[in-house]
Amino acid sequence: MAYEVGFREQMTERFSWDLATFYNAYHDLLSFDFPSPGLMQTGNGAAATTYGAELAATYAVSER
């Protein structure tokens, strides 16, 4: 499941900026389990989350 929200603004004809935040939730990821010493098995028991923000700006130095 992924969530993202952002905002973008064109300040002038040559300058714009945007900000985005995100959150991702992962379930049933491939995992390597060690039920006893020397024994390994694969499973789908892992989970993870990622989150963060991105800020970007654009400035056109010339009309070209």
C-alpha positions in Angstrom: 0.0 0.0 0.0 1.4 3.4 -0.9 0.3 6.9 0.1 1.6 10.1 -1.4 0.7 13.7 -1.1 2.3 16.7 -2.7 2.1 20.4 -3.7 3.4 22.2 -6.7 3.6 25.9 -7.4 4.6 27.9 -10.4 6.0 31.0 -8.8 7.0 32.8 -12.0 7.3 31.9 -15.7 10.8 30.6 -15.0 10.7 29.2 -11.5 8.6 26.4 -10.0 8.9 24.1 -7.0 7.2 21.0 -5.6 7.1 19.1 -2.4 6.0 15.5 -2.0 5.7 13.2 1.0 5.2 9.4 0.9 4.6 6.4 3.0 4.8 2.8 1.7 3.8 -0.4 3.7 5.0 -3.8 2.4 3.7 -7.1 3.7 4.4 -10.8 2.9 8.0 -10.1 1.7 10.4 -12.9 1.0 12.3 -13.8 4.1 14.9 -16.3 5.1 14.1 -18.0 8.4 16.4 -20.0 10.7 14.2 -22.3 12.8 17.2 -24.1 14.2 21.0 -23.9 14.0 22.2 -25.0 10.5 18.7 -25.0 9.0 17.4 -22.3 6.7 14.0 -22.0 5.0 12.3 -19.3 3.0 9.0 -17.8 3.9 6.8 -14.8 3.3 6.8 -13.4 6.9 8.7 -10.2 6.5 7.2 -6.7 6.4 8.7 -3.2 5.9 7.8 0.4 5.6 9.4 3.4 3.9 8.7 7.0 4.2 10.2 10.3 3.3 9.9 13.6 1.5 11.1 15.1 -1.8 11.7 18.7 -2.6 12.5 19.9 -6.1 12.9 23.2 -7.8 13.2 24.2 -11.5 14.6 27.4 -12.8 14.8 28.2 -16.6 17.9 30.3 -17.1 16.9 31.2 -20.6 13.8 30.9 -22.7 15.4 28.1 -24.7 
